[in-house]
Amino acid sequence: MVRTFHVILEHDEDGWIVASCPELPGCVSQGRTVAEAMANVHEAIQVSLETRRKHGLPIDLAEVRELTVEVPA
């Protein structure tokens, strides 16, 4: 089965790119480049899913939605 997960990329104060998967709380990794951070979080997602399956834990822990908010100029 193939499933698409969202990944949030944030630049930290030390120049690293922190990648997190909001659908899997606690699933976070990092890298020096976007490509490295994405590869690392891909691995973290795979490990998280394997661990959850092994222990009978649910995969759908969080629901991610978009919300539009007006930002004052």
C-alpha positions in Angstrom: 0.0 0.0 0.0 1.2 3.5 -0.8 0.2 6.5 1.4 1.1 10.1 1.2 2.1 12.0 4.3 2.6 15.7 4.9 6.0 16.9 5.9 6.7 20.3 7.5 10.2 21.8 6.9 11.5 24.4 9.3 14.9 26.1 9.3 16.4 26.2 12.8 18.8 28.7 14.3 21.8 26.5 13.6 21.2 26.2 9.8 19.6 22.7 10.0 16.3 21.9 8.3 13.9 20.1 10.6 11.4 17.9 9.0 8.3 16.6 10.8 5.3 14.6 9.9 2.2 16.0 11.6 0.1 12.8 11.0 2.6 10.9 13.1 3.3 12.9 16.3 6.9 12.6 17.3 8.1 11.7 13.8 10.8 14.2 13.3 14.2 14.3 11.6 16.6 16.8 10.2 19.3 17.5 7.5 21.6 20.1 6.2 19.7 20.3 2.9 16.1 19.9 2.0 17.0 16.7 0.1 18.8 15.3 3.2 16.0 16.3 5.6 13.4 14.7 3.3 15.4 11.5 3.0 15.8 11.3 6.7 12.2 12.0 7.5 11.2 9.4 4.9 13.2 6.8 6.9 11.7 8.1 10.2 8.2 7.7 8.8 9.0 4.1 7.7 10.4 3.2 11.1 7.4 4.8 12.8 5.0 2.9 10.7 6.8 -0.4 11.2 6.9 0.1 15.0 3.2 1.0 15.1 2.3 -2.1 13.1 4.5 -4.3 15.3 2.8 -3.1 18.5 -0.7 -2.9 17.1 -0.9 0.9 17.3 -3.1 3.0 15.0 -1.5 4.8 12.1 -4.1 7.6 11.8 -3.3 9.5 14.9 -3.7 13.1 13.7 -5.8 14.7 11.0 -4.2 17.6 9.1 -6.4 20.3 7.6 -5.9 23.7 6.0 -7.3 26.8 7.5 -7.3 30.2 5.8 -6.7 33.2 8.1 -6.6 36.9 7.0 -3.3 38.4 8.0 -3.3 42.2 8.6 -1.0 44.2 6.3 
